[in-house]
Amino acid sequence: MKKTFHLCLSAGNETMFRDEQDYIHGFNSFALALAKTGSTGLAEAFMCNHCHLLVQTEDHVRLMHEFRLSYSHYFNHKYHRVGRLGEEMHFSIEVEGFHHTVAAACYVLRNPLHHGISPTPFGYPHSSANSIFRKELGKFHENQIIDPRYHRRHIGKRACLPEHYDMSAEGLITRESVLDIAQMENLFATPRAYCYHMTRKTSEEWLKEQEKDKNGRSRITLEVIEKGVETESVIQMLAYENGKSDYRKKSDIGLCSEIDRAVWECYGKTSVYQLSTEEKEGLMKHYQSRYHIGEKQLRRCLAMEYREY
């Protein structure tokens, strides 16, 4: 029998997604893993160095193995990298009950807000926030769907998509064809209630609501959801939730793209993973002086170890 889980895979101080194509391939790997394991996707958010997934599955370990294996093979081949991508074991929480599920879904979809990437969940493209009540909220843009004959150009010759999976011209398997959007809309009931939850402040009241489920499980909190993700503290994430972030700052994907371009133009190499420590330190000094970027973000995008002192 399927159970509902919140799953999180983190790469710690290393980026998992360096450009738009990586995000596309990451979601496609997740979509194919859902199909292969007979699982149901509910909500997701792919961040630079981790991803949050809300799923219904009989075997979350196998689901994540299939997802990680596919994406790691792609990432390592593209960037001439070796070894496991991400932590040794993903983080999981079993979710049970209405309020428990609402809290889990909200924390997943609001993740870009909590990391200071976007002022609202709707301003971030790499999550399913804009797929729920899409037309009711005025998101009428339709993806250009390509003919199934051309799917394998983007996912490889061996991969086979379920018949109901659609693919956009960019090669992204559409979220609307993969995820159980109807179930999520039933969970939130109305577009207005959904918008309320997407902008609702974290509070003790929200935590108390979860006790109404009487499921005997620990309450889902921001601290629990972000366990193992080495970016911001809970205090900082709550500050971001209150709008205290500079959204004009250099994003990880923007910085990674610039670094990857410099790797080729300045060093004649195809990947940041091929640079020596000395070359990476040279790039770090350059971008620190140019953009006043923090060391932690730079080391993450340069695939360099970072330690808190």
C-alpha distance (Angstrom), angle and dihedral (degrees) to the residues before:
residue distance angle dihedral
M1 . . .
K2 3.78 . .
K3 3.77 118.8 .
T4 3.80 128.3 -168.1
F5 3.80 118.5 -109.5
H6 3.76 138.7 178.2
L7 3.81 106.7 -142.8
C8 3.78 129.2 -171.7
L9 3.79 128.9 -173.3
S10 3.80 115.3 -169.4
A11 3.79 132.0 -172.3
G12 3.80 91.7 -165.0
N13 3.79 110.1 -149.8
E14 3.80 94.6 0.9
T15 3.79 127.9 84.1
M16 3.80 117.7 -117.3
F17 3.81 95.8 -173.1
R18 3.81 118.5 40.9
D19 3.82 102.0 168.1
E20 3.81 142.3 9.4
Q21 3.80 92.5 -86.7
D22 3.80 90.0 56.7
Y23 3.80 91.2 54.4
I24 3.80 90.1 49.0
H25 3.79 92.6 49.8
G26 3.80 90.9 44.9
F27 3.79 93.4 56.5
N28 3.82 91.6 41.9
S29 3.82 89.9 53.4
F30 3.80 89.1 51.3
A31 3.81 91.7 48.0
L32 3.82 92.2 50.8
A33 3.82 91.0 46.9
L34 3.81 89.8 53.6
A35 3.81 90.6 52.6
K36 3.80 94.1 44.7
T37 3.82 93.2 51.8
G38 3.81 97.7 38.0
S39 3.80 90.0 -117.7
T40 3.81 129.8 147.8
G41 3.79 123.1 -128.9
L42 3.80 117.5 -146.0
A43 3.81 108.3 168.6
E44 3.79 137.9 -11.4
A45 3.79 144.9 175.7
F46 3.79 123.6 -164.9
M47 3.81 112.9 -156.1
C48 3.81 129.2 -177.4
N49 3.80 96.3 -92.1
H50 3.80 104.4 14.0
C51 3.78 144.2 20.3
H52 3.80 134.1 -141.1
L53 3.80 120.2 -148.5
L54 3.80 132.4 -175.5
V55 3.79 109.1 -161.5
Q56 3.77 144.8 158.1
T57 3.78 111.2 -135.0
E58 3.79 144.9 145.8
D59 3.80 92.4 -137.1
H60 3.81 118.1 25.4
V61 3.82 91.7 175.6
R62 3.81 92.4 59.4
L63 3.81 91.5 42.5
M64 3.80 92.3 54.9
H65 3.80 91.7 42.8
E66 3.81 91.0 56.3
F67 3.79 91.8 45.6
R68 3.79 95.2 46.8
L69 3.81 94.9 43.7
S70 3.79 92.6 53.6
Y71 3.78 96.5 44.2
S72 3.81 96.0 41.4
H73 3.80 90.7 53.0
Y74 3.80 90.0 52.8
F75 3.83 94.7 44.3
N76 3.82 95.7 45.9
H77 3.80 92.4 47.1
K78 3.81 93.5 47.6
Y79 3.80 96.3 46.9
H80 3.82 99.8 32.3
R81 3.76 89.7 -116.9
V82 3.81 128.6 148.1
G83 3.79 133.2 -155.6
R84 3.79 138.2 36.4
L85 3.78 116.3 -30.5
G86 3.77 111.6 -140.2
E87 3.77 134.0 1.6
E88 3.78 120.5 -31.2
M89 3.81 94.0 -107.3
H90 3.78 128.6 19.0
F91 3.81 120.7 -122.0
S92 3.81 117.8 -110.9
I93 3.81 137.9 -175.0
E94 3.79 123.1 -175.5
V95 3.80 109.4 -131.3
E96 3.80 121.1 -151.0
G97 3.80 132.0 171.0
F98 3.79 135.8 23.2
H99 3.82 100.1 -81.1
H100 3.81 92.2 39.9
T101 3.81 90.4 53.6
V102 3.80 93.9 45.7
A103 3.81 90.5 52.0
A104 3.82 92.5 48.4
A105 3.81 92.7 47.9
C106 3.81 92.1 47.9
Y107 3.79 94.3 50.4
V108 3.81 90.6 48.9
L109 3.80 94.7 48.7
R110 3.82 94.1 41.1
N111 3.82 93.2 51.9
P112 3.84 95.3 106.2
L113 3.82 87.9 54.0
H114 3.80 92.2 50.4
H115 3.80 91.7 51.1
G116 3.78 94.0 49.9
I117 3.81 93.1 -114.7
S118 3.79 97.2 118.8
P119 3.83 134.2 15.4
T120 3.84 89.5 -132.9
P121 3.80 133.9 18.9
F122 3.81 88.4 -113.7
G123 3.80 93.4 63.2
Y124 3.79 94.4 65.7
P125 3.82 119.2 84.3
H126 3.81 101.3 -161.1
S127 3.80 100.1 70.4
S128 3.78 138.0 63.2
A129 3.83 94.7 -110.6
N130 3.82 91.6 108.5
S131 3.81 93.8 47.4
I132 3.81 95.0 66.7
F133 3.83 114.8 85.6
R134 3.79 84.9 -9.0
K135 3.80 99.4 164.4
E136 3.80 94.5 35.8
L137 3.81 88.7 57.3
G138 3.79 93.0 49.5
K139 3.81 99.0 -102.4
F140 3.79 96.2 137.4
H141 3.80 97.3 154.6
E142 3.78 110.2 125.4
N143 3.79 121.2 -153.6
Q144 3.77 117.0 -122.9
I145 3.81 101.4 -113.8
I146 3.79 117.1 -147.4
D147 3.79 126.9 -143.4
P148 3.86 113.6 -89.9
R149 3.80 88.7 -121.2
Y150 3.81 88.3 73.0
H151 3.82 98.1 47.4
R152 3.79 94.2 97.2
R153 3.78 91.6 60.2
H154 3.79 86.0 72.9
I155 3.81 104.8 30.8
G156 3.81 102.6 32.0
K157 3.78 134.5 -102.9
R158 3.79 96.1 -81.1
A159 3.80 97.5 51.6
C160 3.78 118.4 93.1
L161 3.78 122.2 -164.7
P162 3.80 123.1 -145.4
E163 3.80 111.5 -108.6
H164 3.80 93.5 -109.2
Y165 3.82 93.8 55.2
D166 3.81 113.5 102.4
M167 3.79 125.5 -163.1
S168 3.79 128.9 -150.0
A169 3.79 124.9 -135.1
E170 3.83 88.0 -100.7
G171 3.80 90.1 60.9
L172 3.81 95.8 -106.0
I173 3.79 116.9 139.0
T174 3.78 99.2 -129.4
R175 3.78 117.3 -107.7
E176 3.80 90.8 -139.3
S177 3.82 91.4 60.5
V178 3.83 94.9 44.1
L179 3.80 106.5 40.6
D180 3.80 128.1 63.2
I181 3.80 93.5 -114.4
A182 3.82 91.9 165.3
Q183 3.79 90.5 60.4
M184 3.79 91.2 50.5
E185 3.80 91.8 49.2
N186 3.81 89.8 50.7
L187 3.80 88.8 50.6
F188 3.82 93.3 55.2
A189 3.84 92.3 35.0
T190 3.83 98.7 -157.0
P191 3.82 137.8 29.0
R192 3.80 89.3 -118.2
A193 3.81 92.5 54.1
Y194 3.78 89.6 47.5
C195 3.81 92.2 52.8
Y196 3.80 89.6 47.7
H197 3.80 92.0 54.7
M198 3.80 92.3 45.9
T199 3.82 91.0 56.6
R200 3.81 99.4 31.2
K201 3.82 116.8 123.5
T202 3.79 118.9 -118.5
S203 3.80 106.8 -105.3
E204 3.78 145.1 157.0
E205 3.81 87.9 -104.5
W206 3.79 90.0 62.5
L207 3.79 89.6 52.1
K208 3.81 93.0 48.9
E209 3.80 91.0 53.0
Q210 3.80 89.4 64.7
E211 3.79 90.5 60.7
K212 3.81 88.8 66.9
D213 3.81 89.3 73.4
K214 3.84 90.3 66.0
N215 3.80 90.1 -155.0
G216 3.79 95.6 140.4
R217 3.80 91.2 -122.7
S218 3.76 128.8 127.7
R219 3.78 115.8 -96.5
I220 3.77 116.9 -99.1
T221 3.78 111.0 -116.4
L222 3.78 136.0 169.5
E223 3.79 89.3 -105.6
V224 3.82 91.8 53.3
I225 3.80 94.4 45.2
E226 3.82 92.2 50.0
K227 3.79 95.9 45.9
G228 3.79 108.7 138.6
V229 3.82 95.5 14.0
E230 3.80 107.3 121.2
T231 3.78 104.6 -156.5
E232 3.82 119.8 83.9
S233 3.78 132.2 5.8
V234 3.80 120.2 -113.7
I235 3.81 88.8 -108.6
Q236 3.78 90.3 55.5
M237 3.80 92.3 46.2
L238 3.79 90.9 52.7
A239 3.80 88.2 51.2
Y240 3.79 89.1 53.5
E241 3.81 88.7 49.3
N242 3.82 86.9 58.4
G243 3.80 91.0 53.8
K244 3.81 97.1 -101.5
S245 3.79 98.1 139.7
D246 3.77 136.2 101.3
Y247 3.80 102.4 -124.7
R248 3.80 90.3 -173.8
K249 3.79 91.3 68.9
K250 3.79 120.9 111.7
S251 3.80 109.5 -82.8
D252 3.78 123.0 -140.8
I253 3.79 92.5 -112.1
G254 3.81 90.8 49.7
L255 3.79 92.1 47.8
C256 3.81 93.6 44.7
S257 3.80 91.5 50.5
E258 3.80 91.1 50.8
I259 3.80 92.2 46.7
D260 3.80 93.0 48.1
R261 3.80 89.8 51.4
A262 3.82 91.0 49.6
V263 3.81 90.9 49.0
W264 3.79 89.1 61.7
E265 3.80 99.0 37.2
C266 3.81 97.7 43.3
Y267 3.79 103.5 30.2
G268 3.81 104.4 21.4
K269 3.80 91.5 -126.3
T270 3.78 128.7 129.1
S271 3.80 100.4 -139.3
V272 3.78 141.4 31.4
Y273 3.81 86.4 -127.8
Q274 3.80 89.1 67.8
L275 3.81 93.8 58.9
S276 3.79 122.8 102.6
T277 3.80 120.2 -120.2
E278 3.80 89.0 -106.8
E279 3.81 91.7 53.6
K280 3.80 91.7 48.4
E281 3.80 91.5 50.0
G282 3.80 89.2 51.2
L283 3.81 90.9 54.1
M284 3.79 90.8 45.7
K285 3.81 92.2 55.9
H286 3.80 90.6 46.8
Y287 3.82 94.8 53.0
Q288 3.81 93.3 41.1
S289 3.78 90.8 58.2
R290 3.80 94.3 40.1
Y291 3.81 100.8 47.0
H292 3.84 104.7 10.8
I293 3.80 88.9 -124.4
G294 3.80 119.9 172.6
E295 3.79 119.6 -103.8
K296 3.80 93.4 -120.2
Q297 3.81 94.1 58.4
L298 3.80 92.3 43.6
R299 3.78 93.6 50.5
R300 3.79 90.3 48.2
C301 3.80 92.4 53.0
L302 3.83 92.3 42.6
A303 3.82 92.2 50.3
M304 3.80 91.1 -118.5
E305 3.78 125.8 144.3
Y306 3.80 115.6 -103.1
R307 3.79 127.2 -161.4
E308 3.78 130.2 -172.8
Y309 3.80 112.3 -127.9
